[in-house]
């Protein structure tokens, strides 16, 4: 049975954030709200939790996981970023975007795209996520909470608990999120290419 925490979206309760991070550190999978949609998350080093997320989502080994980072300086640890990319990322972070970038050696191979050696990274603009990342002191490995056969993410924490109470260790109720996932932008070749339309403004990259 999953733990269920109601956390204030603007002023996250410190005690609940601490308890949430303890669940993550013990190997848990969480469902949590972001500035776009709800997502599934676990710690970077937890291979078993990553496989649990794969099973929940019913995705294969080619699925791109995302590292959710606190800020741009943390993002640059995990991705190869030149000056032009850095300026672009600075303009659009924090925000509802996922950027596909060439991974550095800091990224475990199992988190990279098996052929392209890339990783998705993002910096959300949402206090609950910021509080979790500050307490955890490392990025979250994350995937949009879209169930198999569905085109839109789950948006209601109560529904998420009903659907996933035996599959995740915790559900954070931060109120309803947007139905749109992030806009995904591929920067690997240096020219922004929009791979998925979402909440972020795709026109900015055309």
N, C-alpha and C positions, 0 to 999 in steps of 0.2 A: 504494500500500500504506500503510495507516494505521500510525502510530506506536502502540506499546502500552506504557503505563507502569503498573506496579504501585505504587500509592501507599498508604501506611498510612492507614487511615481515621481514626485518632485522633491520629497524629503524622506529618503529611504531610512527606515529604522535601523540603527547601527547593530542592534542585537540580532535582528533577523538576517542582516547581511552577513554577519559573522557566522551564524548558524548555517546559512546557505553555502558559504565557502568551505566550512568544515565538511559538509556533505560532498562537495566537489573533491576535496582533498582525500576523502575516504574512497574515492573511485566512482562517485555518483554521476548519473546523467540527469540534467535538469532541463525543464522547459521554462523559458524566461522571456519577458517582453523586451522589445527594442524600439528604436525610433522608426522602424518600418513595421515588420510583423513579429509574431512570436517565433522563437528559435529553440533548437535543442543544443545543449552545450556540455562539455566536459573538459578536463585538463588536458594539456598537450601530450603528456607522457602516458596517458591511459589508453593503451591499445584495446583492452576489453570494452571500455566504454565507447570507443569509436566504433567498434563492431556492433555494439548494441544500437547505436544511432543508425548505422547502415541498415540493420534489420528493421527498425521502426520505419525508416524512409523507403525501404526496399530499393536501394540503389547499389550499383556495382562498383568495382574497384576504380573505374574512371571518374567517379563522382568527385567533384571539387569541394573539399571542405574549406571553411573560411577560418582564419585566425582573427579573432576580434581583439583589437588592441586599445590601450588607453589613449595613446596619442601618436603623433607622427614620428617622434624619436623612437618609440618602441617598434613601430611598423618598419622603420628602416633597418632594424636588426635582422628582420626575417625576409626582406626583399631587396633585390638589387635595384637601386634607384639612382638615376643620374640627376643632374641639376634641373633639367627641364621637367622631368617627372616630379621632382620634389616640389617645384613651384606649383604644378597642377594639383598635386595631392594636398598641398597646404591650402589651396583655394577651396577644395571640396571636402575637407575633413575639419571637424567631425560632421557627419551627415549620413543619409541613407544610400550610400554607395558601397559596392564591393569592387575592389580593383584586383585584376589578375596580373600578377607580376612574377618575374623570374625569382625563384627561391634561393636564399643563401644557404650555407652549410648549417645554419642554426635550425633549419626546418627538418625534422625527421623525414626520411625518404617516404615512409608510408603515408605522410600527409600531402606529399606532392602529387601532382598529376603524373601518372606513371610514364607518359611519353614526352610531355613538354617540360617537366621539371619546374612547374609553376605552382603558385599558391595564391589563393584568394585572401585578401586582407581588407579589413574595414575598421573604421573608428566611429562608433555610433555616437549620436548626440542624445543621450538618455541617462538621467541621473542614476537609475537603478543599475544599469550596466557599468557606469563609471565607478559606482561604489563597490560593486562586485570585483571589478578588475583591480582597484586600488587595494582591496583586502587580499585578493589572491596573489597579486604582485607578479602576474604573468598573463599572457593572452589566454582567452578561452578558445578551444576548438569548437566550431559551431556549424550548424546547418539549419536552413530555413525549415520551419515546422509545417511541411506539406506532406500529407499522408498519401500513401500509394493510391493511384487512380484519380487523385484530386488535382485541380489546377491552381487553387488558391490556398494560402496558409490557414491554419486554425487561428481564430482571433479571440475566442472567449476562454478565459482561464478555467471556468467551471466545466465547460465542454472538454477542454484539454484534460482535466483531471478524470472525467468520466471515460474518455477514450484511452488514456495512457496511464491510468493509476497503477497498473501492474507491470508497466514497461519502463517508467522513469522513477527516479528516487525523490524528486521534488518538483513541484509546480509553483512558480512565483506568479501571483496574481498582482499585476501592476495596472489593472484596468484594461479596457479594449485597446488593441493596437490597430494600425492601418492594415487593410486587407492586402495591400501591395507589398511584395518583398522588395529588397534593394534593387536598384539599377546596377547591373554588372558591366564593368568597363574593362576591356583587355588593353593593357599598356605594354605588353611584352615586346612588341616591335617598335615601340616609341610613338606610334600614332594611335590615339584613342579609338577603339572599336567597341561600340555598344553591343554586348552579347545578350542582354536581357533587359527589357523595359520594366521599370518598377517605380517606386515612389520618387526617386531622384530625377532631376531634370535631364533627360537624355539629349535635349536640344543643345545643351551647353558643350557637347562633345562633337557636334556635327560641323 
